[in-house]
Each structure stands twice: as structure tokens, then as C-alpha cells.
Amino acid sequence: MTTQELETISKEIAEVSAFVKEHVAPLAEERARLHDAVSGLASSARETKRRSLLLAGDARNVVESGPYVGCDALDLAIVRSLHRAARAHGGGPAVEEWGVRLRAAMDSVTSGSGAELVPTAEANELWRDVNLDTVVGSLFSRIDMPTSPFDIPLQLGDVNWYPGAENTAGTQTALGTAKQTLTAQELVAEVPWSLTLEEDAVIAMLPEVRRSLVRNSAEVIDDVLLNGDTTTVNNINADGTTISATDAGKAQWLIGFDGLLHLPLVDNTSMGNSLNGAVTAASYNQALKLIGKYGVRPTESPFIVDVNTYLASLAIDEVETVDKLGPNASLLTGQLGVLYGHPVIVSEQMRLADTDGKVTDAGNATDTGRILVVNRSQWRIGFRRELSIETERDIQKRQNVMVVSMRVAFDERSGDRSTATHTALQYNITGVA
């Protein structure tokens, strides 16, 4: 996509913003339509940025001809995994022919270096795709963990200063020490699908397999960072019921650490405020007041909102959206505007909640919005294992089974969430559904 086309997208989004401010009535069907439009535009823009980065300087080599035309190293790595699974269960002439063509394709994308380079390309490229698609995860400093748990030394505290005198030794300050401990927790997904050994069928699966891996991995990372809650009974995402580690669509919240929303809703409830009113610029300012000194530097303390609250916020004159920021708006990473200089991040993993700020499992009595403000310097995200892909062939079911996993850690730096004041939440925002 060209620069001109990107500018056209930004202009269209600006026109949508202006239209909403001037004309759109708060009807449920209009909000639903705008919800889908904003989500689609954000996804399209992120995909454009991803492709431009991958294609910059012809860095992304692809197969130019043959049955694997258009495939890159990651696509071929997925096929290689399927091929190995097939060979492990007897193979045959079709499998051997498949292998010959696959090795030739690998050589073409790795400049003759062969298959040994594919694992590196596989890990790096897929992980880059995932990181580009994350909205919440990309806010925080990332640490590659050599061990789990892994201790991070923190700043040693303030140094005391005294008046100096000639020929007199200064007064010393005894520095305290502190550390933050990250403990990696594992997320695993297992997906079976029926697949013949005919090569064209394998290739046809590749684009969808890749898109699904990237999209789902990015979504689950953002989901657990926002909504992680180790409580099985009355979880902040499933209030009113008991969930377990085998519940589809809910098990990820029990990953092993508590996320951003857990702090103001459970750990330190003084950092949460029930607005019980419509969203205004003052709503955002009030959230900033809750975190005090941690909200002084705008770049360190973004707002994270759900899609509905963002749409309602478009009517706020003070919100500087793309029509005012122009090319300076960081739309491609999910940042759709600023308020009081603070980035406004929209996350589809921030769900509408009940009036108490938690999501009721049986359905909220009243759907309300939420505004989270977080000082991102006070949180750390670590990865002990980046995205790992393994494939096995089940000959009884005639299926290929792909297992995708990662080990991630997330924690705030103070070590005492009950007194932490760097993360706050405005909830019970009415009129957004």
C-alpha cells in the first residue's frame, strides 16, 4: 500500500470522526455499525504497517515459482512441520516427492543456505507479526527471560544531598535494594484439522493458518495482560460463576498472574471510581488524578478504553482524533488519538462491564464502559518462550495436530498491589451501549 493510500485511509477515518460528532444519534444499531467500522479500519491499518515493515528493502524473500509460489520462510516452516509429521508415520512416494519440492523451495527463500536457517526465520518473523498486532502488550518494556523465575534489579532509591564544606567528607546515603520477580506462565493452544498429503491442499491452508496464529496470539496476549485473574470464583471477567482451566474462552484468564484491571478492581479499590455518568473529558482527567505523580508524563501513562467508550468519546470536543493530528496519529499501532496529551488506546479485549466494573458471566445487567489509565514504566512483561509451533500426525483420525505455546510473565514493580497507585480505572460509564 502506498503512502497516498495510507493518507486516504487517514482522511476517511477523519471524515467518520467528524460525521459522528455532528450527526450520529446514540442509536444501538449506529453504534454497532461504527464499532465494526473502527475495528476494521484499525486492523487494516495495522496490516498495512506490518506489510510495509516486512517488505522494506526486499527483506521478505518469497518463492517465485512452482507449487509454493508466494510462500515465505515462515509458510515453508509450517509445511516442513507437517512433512516431518507425515514422514514419522511411514511416508511413501507422495511424501518423498513432497519433501523434494519443499527443500527446493526452502533453498530459494534462504538464498541457498538450506533448511537450517528456517527455524530462525520462523521464530523471528512470526513473533514480529504478533508484536505488531498487539495493542496492550506493546505498551510495556519487554524482557527476554533467561530463566523462570527471573529477578529484575530496580532503581536503588533517591540519594540525599547536603551542603558541602572544604576539606570535609560528605555525608553518605545508604541505598536500599529492590527487585521485581517475573515468573513465566504457559499458554497452550491445540488445533487439529483433517489434511490429505496432496500438496496443493497443504498450500491452500497456509494463509489461513498463519493469519489465525498471528491474530489469536496477539489477542490472547492482550487479553491476559488486561484481564488476567487467578480467581476461579467470581472472576473479574466471569462474575457470578466458577470457571476452570478447561473452560473454552475463559481458561486463559487463569494463566497464573493478575492483569491490569485486577489492580483497581480488587487489589487496591481506591484506584477505581464508579463514574455513573456519560463519558466526558473530565472523566479522563479524573482518572489521571487518581494516579497522581504517575500521570505527569503523558507518554508514560496512556488511556486504554473499550471500543464503545471510544466511540462515545468521539463526541468530546477535546479529543484530538486523526482529523486534528493528521500523519502524527499513531493509528497503525492502535493509538487513535490523544486527550490532555495522553495516548488513547483502543483494545477489543477491554470488554463492556456491569455497573461494578466487572463482567457478569450470565450477561451484564447494564452494559457500561471503562477507562483504564496505567503508568507503563511500572509494569514489566517477560517471555521465557516465544511462540513455539509443533505438529504431530494422528494416523487413526487422519489429522494433523498443531500445538502452539508460549511462556509469558507480567507483574508490576512495587511488589505490593494493595498500595500501588500507578494504575486506575473509571468504570460504570453509561450511555455507551
C-alpha positions in Angstrom: 0.0 0.0 0.0 1.4 3.4 -1.0 1.8 6.5 1.2 -1.0 8.1 -0.8 -3.3 5.2 0.0 -2.4 5.5 3.7 -3.3 9.2 3.6 -6.6 8.3 2.0 -7.4 5.9 4.9 -6.5 8.6 7.4 -8.7 11.1 5.6 -11.6 8.6 5.6 -11.3 8.0 9.3 -11.2 11.7 10.0 -14.4 12.1 8.0 -16.0 9.3 10.0 -15.0 11.1 13.2 -16.4 14.4 12.0 -19.6 12.8 10.9 -20.1 11.1 14.3 -19.5 14.4 16.2 -22.1 16.2 14.1 -24.8 13.8 13.0 -24.9 10.4 14.7 -27.7 9.8 17.2 -27.0 7.4 20.1 -28.9 4.5 18.5 -27.8 0.9 19.2 -27.6 0.0 15.5 -25.5 3.0 14.7 -23.1 2.2 17.5 -22.8 -1.4 16.3 -22.1 -0.3 12.8 -19.4 2.2 13.9 -17.9 -0.5 16.2 -17.4 -2.8 13.2 -16.1 0.1 11.1 -13.5 1.3 13.6 -12.3 -2.3 14.3 -12.0 -2.9 10.6 -10.1 0.3 9.9 -7.7 -0.3 12.8 -7.0 -3.9 11.6 -6.5 -2.8 8.0 -4.0 -0.1 9.1 -2.0 -2.4 11.3 -1.8 -4.9 8.5 -0.6 -2.2 6.2 2.2 -1.3 8.6 3.1 -4.9 9.1 3.4 -5.5 5.4 5.5 -2.3 4.9 7.9 -3.4 7.6 8.2 -6.9 6.3 8.7 -5.7 2.7 11.0 -2.8 3.4 14.2 -3.2 1.5 13.0 -6.5 0.0 13.8 -8.1 3.4 11.0 -10.7 2.9 12.0 -13.3 0.4 9.3 -15.4 -1.2 9.2 -18.4 -3.5 8.9 -17.0 -7.1 7.6 -20.1 -8.9 6.3 -23.6 -8.5 3.7 -25.0 -6.2 5.0 -22.8 -3.3 4.9 -19.5 -5.2 4.3 -16.6 -2.8 5.3 -18.5 0.3 8.0 -17.1 2.6 10.2 -18.8 5.2 7.5 -19.0 7.8 5.0 -20.5 5.5 7.5 -23.1 4.5 8.4 -23.8 8.1 4.8 -24.7 8.8 4.7 -27.1 5.8 8.0 -28.6 6.9 6.5 -29.4 10.3 3.6 -31.1 8.5 6.0 -33.0 6.3 8.1 -34.3 9.2 4.9 -35.5 10.9 3.9 -37.4 7.8 7.3 -39.0 7.4 7.3 -40.1 11.1 4.3 -42.3 10.3 5.6 -44.2 7.3 5.5 -41.6 4.5 5.6 -43.1 1.0 6.3 -41.9 -2.6 3.9 -38.9 -2.3 5.6 -37.8 0.9 9.1 -38.1 -0.6 8.1 -36.1 -3.6 6.6 -33.5 -1.3 9.9 -33.3 0.6 12.0 -32.8 -2.7 9.8 -29.8 -3.7 9.8 -28.4 -0.1 13.6 -28.5 0.1 13.9 -26.7 -3.3 11.5 -24.0 -2.1 13.4 -23.6 1.2 16.7 -23.1 -0.7 15.1 -20.4 -2.8 13.9 -18.3 0.1 17.1 -18.7 2.2 19.5 -17.7 -0.6 20.8 -21.2 -1.0 21.6 -21.6 2.7 19.1 -24.5 3.1 16.6 -25.6 5.7 18.9 -24.9 8.7 18.0 -21.2 8.5 14.3 -21.8 8.5 13.8 -22.2 12.3 15.3 -18.8 12.9 13.2 -17.2 10.2 10.2 -19.0 11.6 10.6 -17.7 15.1 11.7 -14.2 14.3 9.1 -13.4 11.6 6.1 -14.9 13.3 7.0 -13.2 16.6 7.4 -9.9 14.7 4.0 -10.3 13.2 2.5 -11.0 16.7 4.2 -8.0 18.3 2.9 -5.7 15.5 -0.6 -6.8 16.2 -0.6 -6.4 20.0 -2.0 -3.2 21.3 -1.7 -3.5 25.0 1.4 -5.7 25.1 3.4 -3.3 23.0 3.0 -0.6 25.7 5.3 -2.2 28.2 9.1 -2.9 28.4 9.7 -6.4 27.3 12.3 -8.7 28.8 13.7 -11.9 27.4 13.9 -14.2 30.4 16.9 -16.5 30.6 15.3 -18.3 33.5 12.0 -18.5 35.3 11.6 -17.0 37.7 13.8 -14.1 36.7 14.8 -11.2 39.1 15.0 -7.7 37.7 17.0 -5.2 39.8 15.1 -2.0 40.4 16.4 1.6 41.0 18.1 2.0 44.3 16.0 5.0 45.5 16.8 8.6 46.0 20.2 10.0 47.0 20.3 12.5 49.8 22.1 15.8 49.1 23.8 18.0 51.7 25.7 21.3 51.8 29.4 20.8 51.2 32.4 22.2 53.1 36.0 22.4 52.0 38.3 19.6 53.3 35.2 17.8 54.8 33.9 14.5 53.7 30.4 14.4 52.5 27.5 12.6 54.3 26.8 9.2 52.8 23.4 7.9 51.7 22.8 4.2 52.3 21.0 2.9 49.3 18.3 0.3 49.6 18.0 -2.5 47.1 14.9 -3.9 45.4 14.0 -6.3 42.7 11.0 -7.4 40.6 10.5 -11.1 40.1 8.9 -12.3 36.8 7.5 -15.9 36.8 6.6 -17.2 33.4 3.3 -18.9 32.9 2.4 -21.1 29.9 -0.4 -20.6 27.3 -1.1 -23.5 25.0 -3.5 -24.0 22.1 -4.0 -27.2 20.2 -5.7 -27.3 16.8 -6.5 -30.4 14.8 -7.5 -30.5 11.2 -8.0 -33.1 8.5 -5.5 -32.8 5.7 -4.6 -35.1 2.8 -1.0 -35.4 1.6 -1.8 -33.8 -1.7 0.5 -30.7 -1.7 -1.9 -28.2 -3.1 -4.3 -28.8 -0.2 -1.5 -28.0 2.3 -0.6 -24.8 0.5 -4.2 -23.7 0.5 -4.3 -24.0 4.3 -1.2 -21.8 4.8 -2.6 -18.3 4.6 -5.4 -19.0 7.0 -3.1 -20.9 9.4 -0.7 -18.0 9.5 -3.4 -15.3 9.9 -5.1 -17.3 12.6 -1.8 -17.9 14.5 -0.9 -14.2 14.4 -4.3 -12.9 15.2 -5.1 -15.3 18.0 -1.7 -15.0 19.6 -1.9 -11.2 19.7 -5.4 -11.3 21.1 -4.6 -13.7 23.9 -1.5 -11.7 24.9 -3.6 -8.5 25.2 -6.4 -10.4 26.9 -4.3 -11.8 29.7 -2.4 -8.6 30.3 -5.7 -6.7 30.7 -8.0 -9.3 32.2 -5.7 -11.9 34.0 -7.3 -13.1 37.2 -6.2 -16.3 39.1 -9.5 -16.4 41.0 -11.9 -19.2 39.9 -14.9 -18.0 41.8 -16.4 -14.6 40.8 -13.5 -13.8 38.4 -13.5 -10.2 37.3 -14.3 -11.4 33.8 -16.9 -14.1 34.9 -18.6 -12.6 37.9 -21.3 -14.8 39.4 -19.9 -18.2 38.4 -17.0 -20.5 38.9 -14.6 -21.1 36.0 -11.9 -23.7 35.5 -8.7 -24.1 33.4 -10.7 -26.3 31.0 -13.4 -23.7 30.1 -13.0 -22.7 26.5 -12.8 -18.9 26.0 -12.3 -18.3 29.7 -9.4 -20.5 30.8 -6.8 -18.0 29.6 -7.8 -15.6 32.4 -6.5 -18.1 35.0 -3.0 -18.1 33.5 -1.2 -17.5 36.8 -0.9 -13.8 37.2 -3.3 -10.9 37.7 -3.6 -8.3 34.9 -4.0 -4.6 34.8 -7.7 -4.4 35.6 -7.4 -6.6 38.6 -5.4 -3.9 40.5 -8.1 -1.2 40.7 -11.0 -3.7 40.9 -9.6 -6.0 43.6 -6.1 -5.2 44.9 -6.5 -1.5 45.6 -10.1 -0.5 45.1 -9.3 3.1 46.0 -7.8 3.3 42.4 -11.2 2.6 40.9 -14.0 5.1 40.6 -17.7 4.5 39.6 -18.4 7.3 37.3 -22.2 6.6 37.0 -22.5 9.0 34.1 -21.7 9.7 30.5 -18.1 10.0 29.3 -16.6 13.5 29.2 -13.1 15.0 29.1 -13.4 15.3 32.9 -13.8 11.5 33.1 -10.3 11.1 31.7 -8.9 13.9 33.8 -10.4 12.3 36.9 -8.6 9.0 36.1 -5.4 10.9 35.8 -5.9 12.5 39.2 -6.2 9.0 40.7 -2.6 8.1 39.7 -1.2 11.4 40.8 2.5 11.7 40.0 2.4 8.7 37.8 0.3 10.6 35.3 2.6 13.6 34.9 4.4 12.3 31.8 1.9 11.8 29.0 4.0 9.3 27.1 4.3 7.1 30.1 0.6 7.0 31.0 -1.8 6.1 28.2 -5.5 5.5 28.5 -6.9 2.1 27.4 -10.6 2.1 26.5 -13.1 -0.3 25.1 -14.4 0.3 21.5 -17.8 1.6 22.7 -16.3 4.1 25.1 -14.0 5.3 22.3 -17.0 5.8 20.0 -18.8 7.8 22.7 -15.7 9.8 23.3 -15.7 11.0 19.7 -18.3 13.5 20.6 -15.9 15.1 23.1 -14.5 18.3 21.6 -11.3 18.0 23.5 -10.4 14.6 22.0 -7.8 15.1 19.3 -8.5 12.4 16.7 -6.9 11.9 13.3 -8.6 14.9 11.7 -6.5 17.1 14.0 -3.4 15.1 14.4 -3.0 14.1 10.7 0.0 12.0 10.0 1.2 12.3 13.6 -1.6 10.0 14.8 -0.3 6.6 15.7 -3.3 4.8 14.2 -1.3 1.9 12.9 -0.4 0.7 16.4 -3.9 1.2 17.8 -3.5 4.7 19.2 -6.4 6.6 17.7 -5.9 10.0 19.4 -4.8 11.9 22.5 -6.5 13.5 25.4 -4.6 16.0 27.5 -1.5 14.8 25.7 -2.0 11.2 26.8 -2.4 8.5 24.1 -5.9 6.9 23.9 -5.5 3.2 23.1 -8.5 1.2 21.9 -8.5 -2.5 22.8 -11.1 -5.1 21.7 -10.0 -7.1 24.7 -11.4 -4.4 27.0 -15.0 -5.7 27.4 -18.1 -3.8 28.4 -18.7 -4.4 32.1 -21.5 -4.3 34.7 -22.0 -1.3 36.9 -19.5 -2.6 39.4 -16.7 -2.6 36.8 -16.6 -6.4 36.5 -18.0 -8.5 33.6 -21.0 -10.6 34.7 -20.8 -14.1 33.3 -24.6 -14.5 32.7 -24.7 -11.1 31.0 -24.3 -7.6 32.4 -27.5 -6.2 33.9 -26.3 -2.9 32.3 -23.5 -2.7 29.8 -21.2 0.1 30.8 -17.8 1.3 29.6 -14.4 1.6 31.2 -11.3 3.9 31.0 -8.1 2.4 32.3 -5.0 4.6 32.8 -1.7 3.0 33.5 1.9 4.1 34.0 3.6 1.7 31.7 7.0 2.2 33.4 5.7 0.4 36.5 4.9 -2.9 34.7 7.1 -5.4 33.0 6.3 -8.2 30.5 8.7 -11.1 30.0 8.9 -14.0 27.7 10.7 -17.3 28.6 9.5 -18.9 25.4 8.2 -17.0 22.4 5.7 -18.6 20.1 6.5 -22.3 19.6 4.9 -24.4 16.8 4.9 -28.2 16.9 2.9 -30.5 14.6 2.1 -34.2 15.0 0.1 -36.5 12.8 -2.7 -38.7 14.2 -2.9 -41.6 11.8 -6.1 -43.0 13.5 -8.0 -39.8 13.0 -6.1 -38.9 9.8 -5.5 -35.5 11.3 -2.6 -33.1 11.7 -2.5 -31.6 15.2 -0.7 -28.3 15.6 0.3 -27.3 19.2 1.1 -23.6 19.7 2.5 -22.4 23.0 4.3 -19.6 24.8 5.5 -18.7 28.3 4.8 -15.2 29.4 5.3 -13.3 32.7 3.7 -10.0 33.8 3.9 -8.0 37.0 4.0 -4.6 38.5 7.2 -3.3 40.0 6.3 -2.3 43.6 5.6 -5.8 44.8 2.6 -4.6 46.8 -0.5 -4.2 44.7 -2.6 -3.2 47.7 -0.8 0.1 47.9 0.2 0.6 44.3 -1.2 3.9 42.8 0.2 3.8 39.3 -2.9 2.1 37.6 -6.5 3.4 37.9 -9.9 2.7 36.4 -13.0 4.7 35.6 -15.9 2.3 35.4 -19.7 2.4 35.2 -19.6 4.8 32.2 -23.2 4.9 31.0 -24.7 5.6 27.5 -22.1 3.6 25.6 -24.1 0.5 24.6 
